């Protein structure tokens, strides 16, 4: 019977430990993969709520995988919902301002080109690149987080840098 008690994560201390260990990494993963406009923090909370509701069915060794899968699916659902919302907002008139200083225009163009260049990366390159360059994670940490080899992480980051240099060369 003691084996049965240790085979799930319904213990509050164990659940708290899991939250402290994985919440930030899960948030960062969702942020880099989907952006901030879908509020990844809410999806992290929802993933942990689902984990708690299904705590008797999830083994501690599989909790991290469960969390990342559930959170990713929640974000994919949010993306699908966001697309529906955008379809209904197409006819909304654009707001305009009279502020058009040269600096703001150049800054806006640069940011647009940079965001476009990052968006043009493959999902694998973008996630690995942002985790490394923005979050400062080491290749080994990223490899563990994404469940791939460190060589694969290096290749993704190198490919991302190569593509960004090519896309942003004219800036």
N, C-alpha and C positions, 0 to 999 in steps of 0.2 A: 504494500500500500504506500510506503514512503517513496517508492519509485514513481508511482502515479502522481504524487504531489510534486515531484521535481521535473515532471515531464511536460509541464505547462508554465505559463508566466502570470498566473493570477495572483501571485504574491506581490503586494504593493511595493515592497522594497526592491524586488527584482525588476518590476515594471519601471519604477523611478530610476533605477540604474540604467535600464535600457533607454529611457528618455534622455537622460543626461549624456549618454554615450553617442546617441544617433540623431538627436533632434537638429543640431546645427548642421551636420553633414547632409542630412536629408533636405533641409531648407536650402542649403547652398546648391545641391544637385538640382533641385526643382527650379531655383532661381536662374542658374546658368543654362538650363535646358529650355525653359519656357519664358523667362523674363519675369519682371516684377508686376506687370499689369494684371496678372491673374491671382495675385496675393498668395505666394507660395507658403507663407506662414500659416494661413488658414488651412491649406491642404495638409500641412504637416500635422496640425492639431487633429484634423479629421482622420488622418491615417492612424494616429495613436488612439483615438477614440474607437476606431474599428478594431484595432489590435486588442484593446481592453475588452470590447464586447465579445471577441472571439478568443479570449485568452486561454480557454481550456483546450482549444483546438490547435494552438500554435506552440511548438516546442521552442525553448530558449535559443537553440542553435539556429533556428529558422526565422527568428523574429526580425532580424535586420532585412533579410530578403523579402519577407512579408511586408514590412513597412515600405520599402522602396517600390515594390510592385503596386501596392495599394495607392501610395501617393502619386506614382506616375499615372495610374489609371484615373485617379481623381483629376489630375491636371489635364489629361487628354479629354475627359468629359467637360471640363471647364473651357478648354479650347474650342470644342465643338459648340458649346453654348455661346461662346463669344462670337463665333462665326455667324450664328443665327442672329445675334443682336446686331452685328455689323451690317448684315443684309437689310435689316429694317432701318438702319440709320443712314443709308446711302443718300437719301434725298434731303438730309439735313443741310441747311445753308452753312457755308463756311464763314467763320468770323474773321474780320480783318482789322488790323490796327494801322495807325498812321506812323508808328515807330519803325523806321527802316534804316537805321545807321549801318554804315558799311561793315563795321566790326560784327554786329549781330548777324548780318547776312552771311559773312564769311564763316563765322562760327557755326551757324546753322547748316551751311553747306558741308563743312568739314564733318560735323557730327553725323549728318545724313549719310555721307560717303563712308564714314567709319562703321556706322551701324549696318549699312548695306553690305559692306565687305565682311563683317562678322556674320551677318545673316546668310551670306553666300557660302560660308564654310559648311562642310557636312556636319551633321549633328554630333558625330563622334569627335571631330576636330574641335568644334566650338566648345563642347563640354570640357574636354581635356585642356584646351587652351585657357579658358576662363578660370577653371579651377587652379591652374598653375600660375597664371600671370596676375589674376585679380585677387584670388584667395591666398596665393602664396603656398599652396600645397606642393609637396615633393612628389616626384614621379611615382614613388612606391606607394604613397598614400592614395594617390589617384587610382593606381592600379588595383589596390585593395577595394576602394570604393566602387569602382566600375567592374570589378571582378575580371580583369584582363591582366596581361603581363606588362612589366615595366617597359619592355621594348615596344609594345603596342602603344603605350602612352607616349613614349618618345617620338615614335613615328607620327602619331596624330598631331602632336604639338609642332613638330618640324614641318609637317604638311600645312598646318594652319598658318605658321609664320611665313612660309613660302608663298602661300596664296594671298595673305594680307599684304605682303610687300608688293606683289604684282598688282593687286587691286587698288592700292593706295599710292602707287608710284607717282601719279600726277598731282597729288595734293601738296 
